[in-house]
Amino acid sequence: MQKNNLLWLIPAITLASCSIFSQPYTKPDLGVPSTWNKSDEDLNMTAINQAESLAELKWWKQFDDPSLNQIIESALLNNNDIKIAMANLANAQGQLKQVQFGWIPNIPVVLGFSQMWAFNNPGYFLGLFPSYTLNIFSQIKAQEQAKHQLEVSKYATDSARLTIIGQAASSYFTLASQKRQLQLTQELLKIYKEREIAYRKQFELGLADAKTVSNAASDVMQTEAQLSTLENNISVSQNALRYLTNQNPGKLDLLTSFDKLNANSIAPGSLPATVLANRPDVRAAEEQLKASNAGVGLAYSNLLPSIQLDDFVAATSPTASGIGNPMGMNMGEAYLNVPLLNPKAYGQIDSSKAQYSKDYYTYEQTVRKALRDVENDLSAHRLYAKRYDDFAHANLSLAQGCNNEIVQFQNGLSNYTAVLECQLGLQQAQIALTQSKLDKLLAIVVLYQDLGGGYAVTTTINQLTK
């Protein structure tokens, strides 16, 4: 059969193959709710109704902290997890290009000597031997699958950026909180030591017993141990931030103290459909499902015929010196290879269907997890916001009580140890308030992360200021 007689079969085979073996992708219907179960008066759940707006939102800017802004931008530029994801993306781009080039025939240059009868005993020859083997349906499905895999890599890069933003913000707030707790604990230690001295004096005067003095000394030693723990935690947190920004371990100075950070910043909400459309892990899972759907068609293509087109154009001569005055030769061939028996293909088909089922359940699990995470985040945000407000009011009440105690002491109506005890209670309450503030800030970070906020922002700095 001649090449020209086969060419008309190509579109017919393609159309027939696509209609028989290609299953169009249908997005799974998982019954996504239109609203969240948990409501929060601090959140406007329709504030962000476009996924693109949420992805490009630099939510950390609302804290007005130059150190936080610098650390996040440095992490986005320098973090190795992001660079690894980008390298994987480049690899996926190369894989797609490799598949796309499958439409181009191979054209090797052939130089040699032959006395084969099929070549008419040409002797020496120099020619081109273009060959083209093509299973059209296989090529189409392989290209479709590679495109979806490229999208998976793109969303994996977005996921890496989203994760690093959350880790950098959480680590920063933790470090700032630890430094503030260190200051408060150092002040607490001074009060404990002063109280111990006061009780020892009272013991000498017979106004306090030995147990009271012993307990006061124990509080001093326990607080000193807490200082050592805090100093170690600060070192760990500093190293964590420097690791996220691809730097060696070392000290990290902050421009804004923790007590100056505004914990009452309002986190915008978003409806479930917007979150799912924005979350890169959900989008990656769906693209993987699409790739698996194409993979099923690719496996079926092993049962379809392929077209083989060959040609051989050469200059020939009985002797090497005769190449300068060559004789022409042109041999063209065309084949239609039909897989009459290909048992291995059925195993590949079963495997591809199993892969599709796996990716389907992975996608469903990813969607359910995203909805679960945001629901939990909304509940946590409401809880920690209320706790922080309660602690803040308690601190105001304790501060007022201590001021009254000092006035009574100055008027001779109270003793000095009562003032110290009140100050100790206030200092401990401030430490608890600091921890509560950290809990609320971390809840905000996790909420933004699970909403998919900020991963599409551009970065403008090259490195963290030393």
GILIN-V172315 format. One record per backbone hydrogen bond with DSSP energy under -1.0 kcal/mol. NH is the residue of the N-H (numbers start at 1). CO is the residue of the C=O. If there is no record, write none. Layout:
BEGIN
nh=NH co=CO
nh=NH co=CO
END
This chain:
BEGIN
nh=6 co=3
nh=7 co=3
nh=9 co=6
nh=10 co=7
nh=13 co=9
nh=14 co=10
nh=15 co=11
nh=16 co=12
nh=17 co=13
nh=18 co=14
nh=19 co=15
nh=20 co=16
nh=21 co=17
nh=22 co=18
nh=43 co=40
nh=47 co=44
nh=48 co=269
nh=54 co=50
nh=55 co=51
nh=56 co=52
nh=57 co=54
nh=59 co=57
nh=61 co=58
nh=62 co=59
nh=63 co=60
nh=64 co=61
nh=69 co=65
nh=70 co=66
nh=71 co=67
nh=72 co=68
nh=73 co=69
nh=74 co=70
nh=75 co=71
nh=76 co=72
nh=77 co=73
nh=78 co=74
nh=79 co=75
nh=83 co=79
nh=84 co=80
nh=85 co=81
nh=86 co=82
nh=87 co=83
nh=88 co=84
nh=89 co=85
nh=90 co=86
nh=91 co=87
nh=92 co=88
nh=93 co=89
nh=94 co=90
nh=95 co=91
nh=96 co=92
nh=97 co=93
nh=98 co=94
nh=99 co=95
nh=100 co=96
nh=101 co=97
nh=102 co=99
nh=103 co=100
nh=104 co=101
nh=106 co=131
nh=110 co=127
nh=112 co=125
nh=114 co=123
nh=120 co=117
nh=121 co=116
nh=123 co=114
nh=124 co=317
nh=125 co=112
nh=126 co=315
nh=127 co=110
nh=128 co=313
nh=129 co=108
nh=131 co=106
nh=132 co=309
nh=134 co=307
nh=139 co=135
nh=140 co=136
nh=141 co=137
nh=142 co=138
nh=143 co=139
nh=144 co=140
nh=145 co=141
nh=146 co=142
nh=147 co=143
nh=148 co=144
nh=149 co=145
nh=150 co=146
nh=151 co=147
nh=152 co=148
nh=153 co=149
nh=154 co=150
nh=155 co=151
nh=156 co=152
nh=157 co=153
nh=158 co=154
nh=159 co=155
nh=160 co=156
nh=161 co=157
nh=162 co=158
nh=163 co=159
nh=164 co=160
nh=165 co=161
nh=166 co=162
nh=167 co=163
nh=168 co=164
nh=169 co=165
nh=170 co=166
nh=171 co=167
nh=172 co=168
nh=173 co=169
nh=174 co=170
nh=175 co=171
nh=176 co=172
nh=177 co=173
nh=178 co=174
nh=179 co=175
nh=180 co=176
nh=181 co=177
nh=182 co=178
nh=183 co=179
nh=184 co=180
nh=185 co=181
nh=186 co=182
nh=187 co=183
nh=188 co=184
nh=189 co=185
nh=190 co=186
nh=191 co=187
nh=192 co=188
nh=193 co=189
nh=194 co=190
nh=195 co=191
nh=196 co=192
nh=197 co=193
nh=198 co=194
nh=199 co=195
nh=200 co=196
nh=201 co=197
nh=202 co=198
nh=203 co=199
nh=204 co=200
nh=205 co=201
nh=206 co=203
nh=207 co=202
nh=213 co=209
nh=214 co=210
nh=215 co=211
nh=216 co=212
nh=217 co=213
nh=218 co=214
nh=219 co=215
nh=220 co=216
nh=221 co=217
nh=222 co=218
nh=223 co=219
nh=224 co=220
nh=225 co=221
nh=226 co=222
nh=227 co=223
nh=228 co=224
nh=229 co=225
nh=230 co=226
nh=231 co=227
nh=232 co=228
nh=233 co=229
nh=234 co=230
nh=235 co=231
nh=236 co=232
nh=237 co=233
nh=238 co=234
nh=239 co=235
nh=240 co=236
nh=241 co=237
nh=242 co=238
nh=243 co=239
nh=244 co=240
nh=245 co=241
nh=246 co=243
nh=247 co=242
nh=260 co=257
nh=261 co=258
nh=269 co=44
nh=275 co=271
nh=276 co=272
nh=277 co=273
nh=278 co=274
nh=279 co=275
nh=283 co=279
nh=284 co=280
nh=285 co=281
nh=286 co=282
nh=287 co=283
nh=288 co=284
nh=289 co=285
nh=290 co=286
nh=291 co=287
nh=292 co=288
nh=293 co=289
nh=294 co=290
nh=295 co=291
nh=296 co=292
nh=297 co=293
nh=298 co=294
nh=299 co=295
nh=300 co=296
nh=301 co=297
nh=302 co=299
nh=303 co=300
nh=304 co=301
nh=306 co=337
nh=307 co=134
nh=308 co=335
nh=309 co=132
nh=310 co=333
nh=311 co=130
nh=312 co=331
nh=313 co=128
nh=314 co=329
nh=315 co=126
nh=316 co=327
nh=317 co=124
nh=323 co=320
nh=325 co=322
nh=327 co=316
nh=329 co=314
nh=331 co=312
nh=333 co=310
nh=335 co=308
nh=337 co=306
nh=340 co=338
nh=345 co=342
nh=346 co=343
nh=348 co=344
nh=349 co=345
nh=350 co=346
nh=351 co=347
nh=352 co=348
nh=353 co=349
nh=354 co=350
nh=355 co=351
nh=356 co=352
nh=357 co=353
nh=358 co=354
nh=359 co=355
nh=360 co=356
nh=361 co=357
nh=362 co=358
nh=363 co=359
nh=364 co=360
nh=365 co=361
nh=366 co=362
nh=367 co=363
nh=368 co=364
nh=369 co=365
nh=370 co=366
nh=371 co=367
nh=372 co=368
nh=373 co=369
nh=374 co=370
nh=375 co=371
nh=376 co=372
nh=377 co=373
nh=378 co=374
nh=379 co=375
nh=380 co=376
nh=381 co=377
nh=382 co=378
nh=383 co=379
nh=384 co=380
nh=385 co=381
nh=386 co=382
nh=387 co=383
nh=388 co=384
nh=389 co=385
nh=390 co=386
nh=391 co=387
nh=392 co=388
nh=393 co=389
nh=394 co=390
nh=395 co=391
nh=396 co=392
nh=397 co=393
nh=398 co=394
nh=399 co=395
nh=400 co=396
nh=401 co=397
nh=402 co=398
nh=403 co=399
nh=404 co=400
nh=405 co=401
nh=406 co=402
nh=407 co=403
nh=408 co=404
nh=409 co=405
nh=410 co=406
nh=411 co=407
nh=412 co=409
nh=413 co=408
nh=419 co=415
nh=420 co=416
nh=421 co=417
nh=422 co=418
nh=423 co=419
nh=424 co=420
nh=425 co=421
nh=426 co=422
nh=427 co=423
nh=428 co=424
nh=429 co=425
nh=430 co=426
nh=431 co=427
nh=432 co=428
nh=433 co=429
nh=434 co=430
nh=435 co=431
nh=436 co=432
nh=437 co=433
nh=438 co=434
nh=439 co=435
nh=440 co=436
nh=441 co=437
nh=442 co=438
nh=443 co=439
nh=444 co=440
nh=445 co=441
nh=446 co=442
nh=447 co=443
nh=448 co=444
nh=449 co=445
nh=450 co=446
nh=451 co=447
nh=453 co=448
nh=454 co=54
nh=456 co=55
nh=457 co=454
END
